[in-house]
Amino acid sequence: MKSVLLYIADDSGLEARLQAALDLTRSVGGHLHCLRANPYNPQMAFDGVTGMSVMYDISKMSRELDEKLRADIEKRLAGEDVSWDYREENIDPSRGLSKNSALIDIIVLSSASGDRDTALPLGLLGDVLFNATAPVVVQPDGVKKFDACGPALVAWNGSLESGNALRAAVPLLKMSSDVHILTVEEDKDHDLPQLAASEYLAYHGIKSVLHSASAGKTPVDAVLAAEAKNMNAEYIVMGAYGHSRAREFLFGGVTRNLFKNCHIPLVVSH
């Protein structure tokens, strides 16, 4: 794991994900790729009076904001001890991130926490996770670090998605001081047992401890968050799963609620 892709946008989570991306890049001795994907470009319009006109003011304002954002980020990065580059693309953010994931090891995005207009949209997370080839760090707006060497919690439900997430997170889990695999018992049959996940990690030289918890009437996402806190976990590895293709309902309830409410970073794959 050497290539880290950071999404650049002037939203409420930028500072947190920038710090997380820097921590992660240092931990793996890698390179930080900053991507500013902005679909707003000069557009041609026609009216019946003047003929052709250019939406000059909108495009000029967008360009000025992009230039300021780039200057601010480059000034910050100039004082950091990581190698980096900054790229701008005239493209929809989800498409740009997904396209660039082909030669990237991990993507850093923000969670969908909060009700502010400037929070990262849940739909963007969904589009990237279902189309990108790399795992995604989902960073809460209020957490300005990513400790790859601290304890990690693997949320295991025996699904294909959780297996994909576990495989993708191996380079990070190798650095973790402690790895915990947690299954929250529900009325479901698991295709792959906990032991299979632990054995897989053992093949990579990673020791893990198995845990189980009963959800009862407590939502599974709340159980996962509480157990992560009890274990002092620095991040949770989990699979994103869901069946609806609608942007707002892309994920199952557990995934969606953790994206909105989790207090620590998530490392997610689909």
N, C-alpha and C positions, 0 to 999 in steps of 0.2 A: 504494500500500500504506500504509494509515493505521490500520487496526483490528487490534490484536493481542489474541488470546484466550489467557489463561493458565489452565491447570487447577490448581486449588487442592486439595491433599490432603496430609495429614501423612505423607508417605512419604520415602524416603531421597533422592529426587531433587528435592525441593521447592526447596531453596536454589539449586541449579544452574539450574533452569529459571526461577526468579524473577529471578536475575541476567541470564540470557540474554534474558528477556522485556523487562526494563528497558533493556538495551543495544539491543535491536532496536527498541523503541518510540522511544528517543532518536534512533536513526539515521534513522528514517523520519519523525520529527516527528509521531508519531501518538498514539493513545489506547490505554491498556491496560485491557482488560476482564478482571477476575478472576472466575472461576466456581468456586464450591464446589457441586458436585453430590453430594448425599447421599441415597440411597434409603431410609434408615432413619427411619421416622416412627412415631408411636404406632399400635399395631395392637390390634385387639380379639380376644380369645380367649374360648373357652367351655370350661367343664369341668362335670362332672356333679354337683359338690358345691356350689360357690359360685355357679354361673350365669356371669354375665359378669364378666370382670376385664380390666384394662388392663395391658399390659406397660410399666408406668410406669418401672421402674428402667432398662431398656434405653434407652427414649426419652429419659429425663432425662440419662443419661450421654452419649448421642450429642449431645444439644443442648449440654451443657456443653463438650464437646470442640470442637464447631463454634464456639461463642462465643469460646473461648480462641484458636482458630486465627485467627478473623476479627480479634480484637483484636491479635494479634501481627503479622498481615500489614498491617493498616491503620496500625499504629504505624510499621512499616518504610516503607510507601509515603508516609506523611506527610512524610518527610524527603527524598523523591526529587523530581527536577525533571521529572516527567512527569504528564500528566493521567491519571486512572484512576477506575474504579468497581469496586465489589465486589458480586457478586450471589450469592445462595444459592437453589438450586432443589432441591425434593424429587423427585429423579429419578436414574435410573441414570447414572453418569458418561459412559459412551460415548454414550448417547442424548442426554444434555444437551449434550455438546460438539458432536455432529453437528447437533442442532437449531439451536444457536446459531451454527453456521458459515455459515448462509445470508447473513448480513450482516457477515461477518468476513473479513479479508484473509489472515490467517495464524494458526495455532494453535501454541502451545508446549507440548509434552509431554516426558516423560523417556524415555530409552532403557530397554530391559529388561535392563540390565547387572546382573551380580551374582546371587548365589543367595539373598540375604536375603529374608526374608518381606515386608519393607517396600518392595521394589523394585516399579516399575510393571509390572503384568502385560502380557505380550506380547499377550494377547487384547484388552486395552483399545486398544492401538495398532492392532491389526487392525480392530476394529470402527469406530474413528474414521476411519482412512484409507480404508476401503471405503465409508463412508457420508457423510463430511463433504464439503463443496463447496470447502473451502479447503486449501491446502498445509499441511503439518505440519513444524515443527522438532522433530526427535528429539534431545534434549539429553542427552549422557552425564552421569551423576551427578557425575563428578569434574571437569567443565569448567564453571567458573562465569563464563562470558563468551560473548558472541556478537559477533564482529567482522565486521560487514557490509561493511566497507571493505577488508578484506584479500583475499588471493588466494582464488579459488573453483575447485573442481573439479567438472565436470559428468560424471557417469558415463553414458556413452552406449552403448546396445545396439541402437539403431534401432527400438525398440518404441513402441507407442502410449503406454505408461506413461511412458517416458523423455521423449517429446515433451510430454506433459501437464506433467511436472515442470519441463521447461525453460521452457515458457510461463509457468507460475505463478511461476517464480523470476526473471523478467526484471527486476522492480523492484529486487530485491536485487543481481542481476548488474550492473546499471547503476552501482552504488556500488562494486563490487569493483575493486581495483587491477589484478588480472590474472585472466583467465578461461581455464581450461584445459578442453578437451573430450577425454576419454579413452575409448577403446574397447579392451576387453580381448578379444583375438582368441580365438575359440572355433570349434568346428566347427558354426557356425550361419550362416544367411543373415540379413542385417539388412534389414528393410524400408526403412529410411531411413538413408542413409549419413551419416558424420560431417560431410561437407561441407554437407549440407542443414541440420544443426543450426547450423553456423558461419554460414551465409548468413542463417538466420533471425535470429540475434543481430545480425548486421550491419545488418539492416533497422531494428533498434532502436538503432543507434549503438554497439553493443557489440563490441569487438574480441576475438577469441579465438584461441587456439593449439591446434592439433590434435596429439594424441598417440595412440600405440597401444602396447599391451604384449601379450606372449604369456603366457598363463596356464600352459601346460605342465602339470605335475603340481601346481602351486600352486593352491589354491582362489581363485576369482575375487575373493571378498571380501577375502582377504589381499592380493592384488595391488592392489586399489583402495585399501586402507588404506595400503599401503607407498608407492604413487605419490602419494597425498595428502600424506604426510609429506615425501617428497622435494621436492614443490612448495611446501611450507610453506602448504598450503591451510588456510583457517580453517573451511571447511565443504564438504560434498559435496552436490550436487544429484543426486537419483536418483529413478527411478520404482519404486514398490512393486508387485510383480507376484506372482501365485500363482493357483492354481485351486481349491484345497480351501477349503470354507466352514467347516471345523472351526476353532475359535478357535486351537488350538495349532499348526496346520499351515496357517495362512492364506497364508503367504508362501512364495516360493521360498527355497532354501537361502541364496543370496547375501544377499537382503534380511534374512532372519531372523538370520543371523550378524552382519551389520553392526549390526542393532538391539541385539544383545547385546554386541558387542565393539569397536565403532568408537571411536577415541580423540578424534574431533572431531564437532561437530554435523552432522546430516544434514537437508537440506531435501527433503521427500518428498511426492510426489503419486501418486495411483492413476489 
